[in-house]
Amino acid sequence: MKIRQAIRTDAAALAVLLTQLGYPPPQENLDFVVGKIETYSAETYRLLVCEVEGEVVGFISLHWFQIFHSPGRMGRITAFCVLERVRGQGIGQYMLAETEKFLVAQGCTSVEVTSNMRRLLTHDFYLKHGYAETSKRFIKSLVPKKS
């Protein structure tokens, strides 16, 4: 198992993983994924993939930032997925542990993750790995609705 930064040639595998999270099919979002790979190589963003025997079997996107009300930086996991057919083999646990080490190296003193309310098994995964449910998240679209 190996964690590395995503590269352009990972786009198709990443698109499949995004589909497993409920996002549009790969053929509809390949250009979007390529753009995100480039964005997530910026200074405070990372898009990491996990390879097993040369196959991308998971990804985790993250960023880190200074928060006003607390010392240290906060890390945020913005998306995380392991290929359905290899779940339950410790890949997610490995990816999460490596991500946490990486964030500590960036000066983070904590990490947060948002998980859709319907992903109950995912919530259990985070709780099992030391995460606590501490707040509610409120979202408002700033894009005007089309009539």
Rosetta blueprint (number, residue, H / E / L):
1 M L
2 K E
3 I E
4 R E
5 Q E
6 A L
7 I L
8 R H
9 T H
10 D H
11 A H
12 A H
13 A H
14 L H
15 A H
16 V H
17 L H
18 L H
19 T H
20 Q H
21 L L
22 G L
23 Y L
24 P L
25 P L
26 P H
27 Q H
28 E H
29 N H
30 L H
31 D H
32 F H
33 V H
34 V H
35 G H
36 K H
37 I H
38 E H
39 T H
40 Y L
41 S L
42 A L
43 E L
44 T L
45 Y E
46 R E
47 L E
48 L E
49 V E
50 C E
51 E E
52 V E
53 E L
54 G L
55 E E
56 V E
57 V E
58 G E
59 F E
60 I E
61 S E
62 L E
63 H E
64 W E
65 F E
66 Q E
67 I L
68 F L
69 H L
70 S L
71 P L
72 G L
73 R E
74 M E
75 G E
76 R E
77 I E
78 T E
79 A E
80 F E
81 C E
82 V E
83 L L
84 E H
85 R H
86 V H
87 R L
88 G L
89 Q L
90 G L
91 I H
92 G H
93 Q H
94 Y H
95 M H
96 L H
97 A H
98 E H
99 T H
100 E H
101 K H
102 F H
103 L H
104 V H
105 A H
106 Q L
107 G L
108 C E
109 T E
110 S E
111 V E
112 E E
113 V E
114 T L
115 S L
116 N L
117 M L
118 R L
119 R L
120 L H
121 L H
122 T H
123 H H
124 D H
125 F H
126 Y H
127 L H
128 K H
129 H L
130 G L
131 Y L
132 A L
133 E L
134 T L
135 S L
136 K L
137 R L
138 F L
139 I L
140 K L
141 S L
142 L L
143 V L
144 P L
145 K L
146 K L
147 S L
